Amino acid sequence: MAVTNLSDVTSSLETLLKENIERRLGNMVTVNTSSVSPLDVSPMGHMVNVFLFHFHPEGKQSIHENSAIDPPVPASFSKPVTLYYHLTAHHNASNEPHLIEQDLLGHALATLLDYPQLNDERFIGGTQVFETNLTDEGNEFELEVVVKSDNEALTVWAGYEGGAIRPSLYFKVKNVKLQPEMPTSLASPILTIGKLVVPNMGPKLFSMQSTVTASFPSVDGPIDRQFKKSPAELYLGAAPTDLDFTLKGASIDQFVGVDLSVPVGNTTETLRVDFTDNAPHGWAIRTERTGVVITFASSVERLVSGVPTLLALEPGPAQLGVTKTEYLEREGAQVPVEIPSNRIAFTLNPHIASITPTVPRRFRIDLDGDYDLNAMAPPGAHSAFIRLAVGGTVIEVVDNLGALTDGQCAISGARSLDFILPTATDDTTLAYVQLWVRDSVSQPFWIGSV
């Protein structure tokens, strides 16, 4: 049970508050977080600030993990501390920001009361709360709201030079144990890293999260809203803001190898992504505080019989795994050994670019991406591959575009489909469109008027 950096505790609290408040608000807003002094906050929309204003040792130090540590000096003991936080809410995008801030404080208080304990197993909406450095260490933190009287709360603000009074919450995190120093010796010998064992059991993936943006119709025009997706969903050909996947796990960084298993026709292909060769196509990988961020594209280049060949990604179920290279000493030489992670499932989804009327009651759906529906669809069985619903009514998928009639749909191009509304459907009424390709559904889309 050990914490090397106290900042990891603070970052985990930010994740807890952000993810749970967004969940409580139906993922309709993006909650921002920071951890600076309340006087130094740069206000943003829906911001929660958690400021560590005090901490102290608590309880008796104990030998870390192994009673065989020798000598038993204080430096080799864990150091339990309690952290005290001052939580404030800030909002700068409303005529009445103080009301939004009060709402945020209410959701923050509910979060602290609903999650009094944090450990490796705490996930919210598929996102792990703990920072990577805190995982696999047996950490079990206790959260407790600190109740202050009105006079005590006002006194806190008087301590901030020039500070104006704001409504606040105070809480503490207990059972935080600082990492002890490594012992100078153990009662028993240990194996040498690099000769017979590796430093860890390899990378571990916890979750993968993405976003999708949808344009909601309104009387004032379309309103764009972005939603989080976990498990992740890649909408092929979507805007760059929806092509980043955040990968959370242990022992992972931007230098891991990334392996994909993707649908190709009626088979599955597994490939290693070379981010250098694929940079011109839009692929990238980087390490951020929230995890490893992978930027996807609609096509990926890989070697086929030694020749670089571009593969257009197709809608359908997919998997991602990573590998990390460790070095073992064999006969005096350093030998690289690849250690794979577990694999995480995600989906590749069709992304609707537009739906336009071609003749009265007949519409064409144009899709983004680089794949070809004609090449993907099984001959004589397009309905087993594609499904379409308009306004809650299922549209029949047929193979013959030339014989299309009311209530039917057919492939009309590499990434286009034509459909005719059922006879009883009003073509001017607002209707929600859902398109499935290999059971992967498109982003929310509407036709008609409000």
C-alpha positions in Angstrom: 0.0 0.0 0.0 2.0 3.0 -1.2 1.6 6.5 -2.8 4.7 8.0 -4.4 3.2 11.3 -5.5 0.4 13.0 -3.6 -0.5 14.7 -6.8 -1.8 11.3 -8.0 -4.4 11.4 -5.2 -5.5 14.9 -6.2 -5.8 13.9 -9.9 -7.8 10.8 -8.9 -10.2 13.1 -7.0 -10.6 15.3 -10.1 -11.4 12.2 -12.2 -14.0 11.0 -9.6 -15.8 14.4 -9.5 -15.7 15.0 -13.2 -16.9 11.5 -14.2 -19.7 11.3 -11.6 -21.0 14.8 -12.0 -21.1 14.4 -15.8 -23.0 11.1 -15.2 -25.4 12.7 -12.8 -26.1 15.4 -15.4 -26.8 12.8 -18.1 -23.5 13.5 -19.9 -25.1 16.6 -21.3 -22.3 18.9 -20.2 -18.5 18.7 -19.9 -17.2 19.2 -16.4 -13.8 20.8 -16.1 -11.5 20.4 -13.1 -8.5 22.1 -11.6 -6.5 21.9 -8.3 -5.1 25.3 -7.7 -5.8 27.9 -5.0 -9.4 29.2 -5.3 -7.9 32.6 -5.9 -5.9 31.4 -8.9 -8.7 29.6 -10.7 -9.2 30.6 -14.3 -13.0 30.1 -14.5 -14.3 27.9 -17.3 -17.8 26.4 -17.9 -18.9 23.9 -15.2 -15.5 23.9 -13.4 -14.8 22.1 -10.1 -11.6 23.0 -8.2 -10.1 20.8 -5.5 -7.4 22.5 -3.5 -5.1 20.6 -1.1 -4.7 23.2 1.7 -3.4 21.0 4.5 -2.1 17.6 5.4 -0.5 15.9 8.4 0.8 12.5 9.5 -1.8 10.3 11.1 -1.6 6.9 12.9 1.5 4.8 13.5 4.0 4.1 10.8 4.3 0.4 9.9 6.8 -1.7 8.0 5.9 -1.8 4.4 4.9 -5.2 3.0 7.8 -7.3 4.3 8.7 -8.0 7.9 12.1 -9.2 6.7 13.2 -5.6 5.9 16.6 -5.0 7.5 17.4 -2.7 9.2 13.9 -1.6 10.5 14.6 2.2 10.3 11.8 4.8 9.8 12.8 5.4 6.2 11.7 1.9 5.4 8.3 2.3 7.1 5.1 3.5 5.3 4.0 7.0 6.3 0.2 7.4 6.8 -1.1 10.9 6.1 -4.5 12.6 5.9 -5.1 15.2 3.2 -7.5 18.1 3.5 -9.2 19.6 0.5 -11.2 22.8 -0.2 -13.7 22.4 -3.0 -15.2 25.3 -5.0 -17.3 25.5 -8.1 -16.8 28.1 -10.9 -18.8 28.9 -14.0 -18.3 31.7 -16.6 -20.8 30.9 -19.3 -24.2 32.0 -18.0 -26.1 35.1 -17.0 -26.5 33.6 -13.5 -23.2 31.7 -12.9 -23.8 31.5 -9.2 -26.8 29.2 -9.7 -24.8 26.8 -11.9 -22.1 26.8 -9.3 -24.6 25.9 -6.6 -25.8 23.0 -8.7 -22.2 21.8 -9.2 -21.5 22.0 -5.4 -24.6 19.9 -4.8 -23.5 17.2 -7.3 -20.0 17.3 -5.8 -21.4 16.8 -2.3 -23.5 13.8 -3.5 -20.4 12.4 -5.1 -18.3 12.5 -1.9 -21.2 11.0 0.0 -21.9 8.2 -2.5 -18.2 7.2 -2.9 -16.7 7.2 0.6 -14.0 4.7 -0.4 -11.7 4.6 -3.4 -9.6 1.7 -4.6 -8.5 -0.1 -7.8 -12.0 -1.4 -8.4 -13.7 2.0 -8.6 -14.9 2.7 -12.1 -17.5 5.3 -13.2 -18.9 4.9 -16.7 -16.0 2.6 -17.7 -13.4 5.1 -16.5 -11.1 4.1 -13.7 -10.9 6.7 -11.0 -7.3 5.9 -9.8 -4.4 7.3 -11.6 -2.1 4.6 -13.1 0.6 5.1 -10.5 -1.9 4.2 -7.7 -3.1 0.9 -9.2 -1.9 -2.5 -8.2 -0.6 -1.1 -4.9 -3.4 -2.1 -2.6 -4.4 1.5 -2.0 -7.8 2.0 -0.2 -8.6 5.7 0.5 -11.4 6.9 2.7 -13.2 10.1 1.9 -15.0 12.1 4.6 -16.8 15.4 4.3 -15.6 17.9 6.9 -18.5 19.8 8.5 -17.7 23.4 9.3 -19.9 26.0 11.1 -20.8 29.2 9.3 -18.2 31.1 11.2 -15.5 28.5 10.6 -16.2 28.6 6.9 -16.0 32.4 6.8 -12.7 32.2 8.7 -11.2 30.0 6.0 -11.8 32.7 3.3 -10.3 35.4 5.5 -7.1 33.3 5.3 -6.9 33.9 1.5 -5.3 37.2 0.9 -7.8 39.4 -0.9 -10.2 36.5 -1.3 -13.9 37.0 -1.8 -16.3 34.6 -0.1 -17.6 31.7 -2.2 -19.8 28.7 -1.1 -17.5 25.8 -0.5 -17.1 22.2 0.6 -14.4 20.7 2.7 -13.4 17.1 2.9 -10.5 14.9 3.8 -8.8 11.8 2.4 -7.6 9.3 5.0 -5.4 6.1 4.8 -3.0 7.7 2.3 0.4 6.0 2.9 3.5 7.5 1.5 6.0 5.2 -0.3 8.8 4.2 2.0 12.4 4.0 0.8 13.7 0.8 -0.6 15.5 -1.3 2.1 19.2 -1.7 2.0 18.9 -5.5 2.4 16.4 -8.3 3.0 16.6 -11.3 5.2 16.4 -13.5 2.1 18.0 -13.2 -1.3 16.0 -12.0 -4.3 16.3 -12.8 -8.0 18.1 -10.3 -10.2 15.9 -8.3 -12.5 16.9 -9.0 -16.1 18.3 -12.4 -15.6 15.5 -14.7 -14.5 12.6 -12.3 -14.0 11.1 -9.2 -15.6 10.2 -6.0 -13.5 6.4 -6.5 -13.9 3.8 -8.8 -15.3 3.4 -6.6 -18.4 0.8 -4.0 -19.4 -2.8 -4.2 -18.3 -5.7 -2.4 -19.9 -8.7 -1.2 -17.8 -10.9 0.8 -20.2 -11.0 2.7 -23.4 -13.1 5.8 -23.9 -14.1 7.8 -27.0 -16.5 10.6 -27.9 -19.2 11.2 -30.5 -20.7 14.5 -31.6 -24.4 14.7 -32.7 -26.3 17.6 -34.1 -29.7 17.9 -32.3 -32.5 19.7 -34.2 -34.1 22.7 -32.5 -36.3 25.6 -33.6 -33.1 27.8 -33.4 -31.1 25.5 -35.6 -28.9 22.5 -35.0 -27.2 22.2 -31.6 -24.0 20.1 -31.4 -23.4 18.0 -28.3 -20.6 15.6 -27.6 -21.1 12.4 -25.7 -18.6 10.0 -24.1 -18.6 6.4 -25.2 -17.3 3.6 -23.0 -16.7 1.0 -24.2 -15.2 3.0 -27.0 -16.8 3.5 -30.4 -14.9 4.8 -33.5 -17.2 6.6 -36.0 -15.3 6.1 -39.2 -14.7 9.5 -41.0 -16.0 11.6 -38.0 -14.6 15.0 -37.2 -11.1 15.0 -35.6 -12.6 15.8 -32.2 -14.2 12.4 -32.2 -11.2 10.4 -33.3 -9.2 10.3 -30.0 -9.4 7.2 -27.8 -8.3 7.5 -24.2 -6.7 4.2 -23.1 -6.4 3.6 -19.3 -4.3 0.9 -17.8 -1.2 0.0 -15.9 2.4 0.0 -17.3 1.3 1.7 -20.6 2.7 4.7 -22.3 3.1 6.1 -25.8 5.9 3.7 -26.6 3.8 0.5 -26.4 3.0 -1.5 -29.5 -0.6 -1.2 -30.5 -2.3 -4.3 -32.1 -5.7 -4.2 -33.7 -8.1 -6.9 -34.7 -10.6 -5.5 -37.3 -13.2 -7.0 -39.6 -12.2 -7.4 -43.2 -14.9 -8.9 -45.4 -16.1 -12.1 -43.8 -12.8 -12.5 -41.8 -10.8 -10.7 -39.2 -7.3 -9.3 -39.6 -4.9 -8.6 -36.8 -2.2 -6.0 -37.4 0.4 -3.8 -35.6 -0.1 -0.1 -36.0 3.2 1.7 -37.1 2.5 5.2 -35.9 5.4 6.7 -37.9 4.3 5.2 -41.2 0.7 6.0 -40.5 1.2 9.6 -39.4 0.4 10.9 -42.9 -2.9 9.1 -42.7 -3.8 10.8 -39.3 -2.7 8.2 -36.7 -1.0 9.4 -33.6 -0.3 8.3 -30.0 0.6 10.4 -27.0 0.7 10.2 -23.2 -1.6 12.6 -21.2 -2.6 12.8 -17.6 -5.8 11.0 -18.3 -4.1 8.1 -20.0 -2.6 7.1 -23.4 -4.5 8.9 -26.2 -4.6 7.2 -29.6 -5.8 9.2 -32.6 -7.5 6.9 -35.1 -8.1 7.3 -38.9 -10.3 5.7 -41.4 -7.5 3.7 -43.0 -4.4 2.1 -41.7 -1.2 1.1 -43.6 0.4 -2.2 -42.9 2.8 -4.6 -44.7 1.3 -7.3 -47.0 4.0 -9.6 -48.2 6.5 -6.9 -47.4 4.7 -4.2 -49.3 3.1 -1.2 -47.5 -0.6 -1.5 -48.2 -3.5 0.7 -47.1 -6.5 -1.0 -45.4 -9.8 0.8 -45.2 -11.3 0.2 -41.8 -14.9 -1.3 -42.0 -17.7 -1.0 -39.5 -18.0 -3.9 -37.1 -16.7 -5.4 -33.8 -12.9 -4.9 -33.2 -10.4 -5.4 -30.4 -7.3 -3.6 -29.2 -4.3 -4.8 -27.3 -0.8 -3.4 -26.5 2.6 -5.0 -26.0 5.5 -3.8 -24.0 9.1 -4.8 -24.6 11.2 -5.9 -21.6 14.8 -7.0 -21.8 16.2 -10.3 -20.3 19.8 -11.2 -19.9 20.6 -14.4 -21.7 24.2 -15.7 -22.0 25.5 -12.2 -21.3 23.3 -10.5 -23.9 20.2 -8.4 -23.5 17.3 -10.1 -25.3 14.0 -8.2 -26.0 10.9 -10.0 -24.9 7.4 -8.7 -25.9 4.8 -8.9 -23.1 1.2 -8.6 -24.4 -1.7 -7.0 -22.4 -5.3 -8.2 -22.2 -7.4 -7.1 -25.1 -10.3 -4.6 -25.0 -13.3 -4.8 -27.3 -14.7 -1.7 -29.1 -16.7 -1.1 -32.3 -16.1 0.6 -35.6 -19.2 2.5 -36.5 -20.7 4.0 -39.6 -20.8 7.8 -39.6 -23.6 9.6 -41.5 -22.3 12.6 -43.5 -25.6 13.7 -44.8 -29.2 12.5 -45.7 -30.7 14.4 -48.7 -33.9 13.9 -50.6 -33.4 12.9 -54.3 -37.1 12.8 -55.3 -40.2 13.2 -53.2 -40.2 10.7 -50.3 -36.9 9.1 -51.5 -33.6 9.9 -49.6 -29.9 9.2 -50.0 -27.7 8.5 -47.0 -24.0 9.4 -47.6 -21.5 7.9 -45.2 -18.0 9.1 -44.2 -14.9 6.8 -44.2 -13.0 4.9 -46.9 -14.7 1.4 -47.0 -16.9 0.1 -49.8 -20.3 -1.3 -48.9 -20.6 -3.1 -52.3 -17.5 -5.1 -51.5 -18.4 -5.8 -47.9 -22.1 -6.9 -48.3 -22.6 -10.6 -48.6 -24.2 -11.4 -52.1 -27.9 -12.0 -51.9 -28.1 -11.2 -48.2 -27.7 -7.5 -47.7 -30.4 -7.6 -45.0 -28.2 -9.7 -42.8 -25.5 -7.0 -43.0 -27.4 -3.7 -42.9 -30.4 -2.5 -40.9 -32.2 0.8 -41.1 -34.9 2.5 -39.0 -36.5 5.8 -39.6 -38.7 7.4 -37.0 -38.9 4.1 -35.2 -40.1 2.2 -38.3 -37.9 -0.6 -39.7 -37.1 -0.1 -43.4 -36.7 -3.3 -45.4 -33.2 -3.8 -46.8 -33.2 -5.3 -50.3 -30.4 -6.2 -52.8 -31.9 -4.7 -55.9 -31.7 -0.9 -56.1 -33.6 -0.7 -59.4 -36.8 -2.3 -57.9 -36.8 -0.1 -54.8 -40.3 0.7 -53.5 -42.0 2.2 -50.4 -40.5 1.2 -47.1 -37.4 -0.3 -48.7 -33.6 0.5 -48.7 -30.7 -0.6 -50.9 -27.0 0.1 -51.3 -26.6 2.8 -54.0 -22.8 3.4 -53.9 -19.6 2.6 -52.1 -20.7 4.6 -49.1 -24.3 5.5 -49.9 -27.8 4.0 -49.5 -31.1 5.0 -50.9 -34.4 4.5 -49.0 -38.1 5.3 -49.7 -40.3 6.2 -46.8 -43.2 3.9 -46.0 -46.5 5.0 -47.5 -48.0 6.2 -44.2 -45.0 8.3 -43.1 -45.0 12.1 -43.5 -41.8 13.1 -45.2 -41.8 16.6 -43.5 -42.1 15.3 -39.9 -38.9 15.2 -37.8 -37.7 11.5 -37.8 -34.7 9.9 -36.0 -32.5 7.8 -38.4 -30.5 4.8 -37.2 -28.3 2.8 -39.5 -26.6 -0.5 -38.5 -23.7 -2.0 -40.4 -22.6 -5.4 -38.9 -24.7 -4.4 -35.8 -22.6 -1.2 -35.3 -25.0 1.8 -35.2 -24.4 5.2 -36.7 -24.4 8.4 -34.6 -27.7 10.1 -33.8 -29.1 11.8 -37.0 -32.5 13.3 -37.9 -34.4 14.2 -41.1 -37.4 16.5 -41.5 -38.1 19.7 -39.6 -38.9 20.6 -36.0 
